[in-house]
Amino acid sequence: MSVPLRIRQVVLVTSDLPSVVAGIHAELGLGDPYCDPGVEEFGLENRVFAVGDCFLEVLTPITDGTTAGRYLERRGGDGGYMVIFQLKDRETARARAAELGIRVVWKVDLDDISGTHLHPADVTGAIVSLDWADPPESWRWAGPAWTGGAPDSIDERAGGVTGLTVAAVDPPKMASRWAEVLGLGVDAGGTTLPIPSARQQLRFVPAADPSSEGIIECGLSLPGGRIGKVNAVKIGGVRFTVTAA
């Protein structure tokens, strides 16, 4: 729970929320999601699914002129939209981003959680958010059950996010940018960022053109009972690869 950095939440954007939610239920077997009324501020509706002690969120625009809506138009369909990293030291992470000249598009500090959305023009491939939670197992963005702690029924061994694959026109360049923002090292090949303390990794692969850049694959670990029903499936424009927790 107290690792220095980990992927805590992956966010998809879709124009057909019911269809994507149904796919997550049917193909991944995740439980009932939380609907956060706070995202209406951004002209959005969402559903947040728990994956062990990590989360999969699906967003859809409900008003015109949203950033998410423009992203759908640019991508030409559903896809990965945001990755939320949980950090143990929020001030160092924020200072590092500021030193790199990265703009912040949204920031909030509450008693138990903080969020910092970085400008997607400064860190390309997805909206990167630098978040902090206290206690670290809590996660207000997932609703009342996760505010002030984690539900008693949750065991981190029940699964989680194992990694992401991001398509980039120049994978080494994008990998290097994410590495300096997150304070991570890049592997010898220049396109993978291991997060060893969280047993996760970020991979960057070639994209055909700028409109194709974005999160294209998400690794999940799920309880063994789900394995065999689905090992890989595409939902909401993202390929999910599943291994046993």
Secondary structure, 3 states (H helix, E strand, C coil): CCCCEEEEEEEEECCCHHHHHHHHHHHHCCCCCECCHHHHHHCEEEEEEEECCEEEEEEEECCCCCHHHHHHHHHCCCEEEEEEEEECCHHHHHHHHHHCCCCEEEEEECCCEEEEEECCCCCCCCEEEEEEECCCCCCHHHCHHHCCCCCCCCCHHHCEEEEEEEEECCHHHHHHHHHHHHCCCCCCCCCEEEEHHHCEEEEEEECCCHHHCEEEEEEEEECHHHCCCCCEEEECCEEEEEEEC
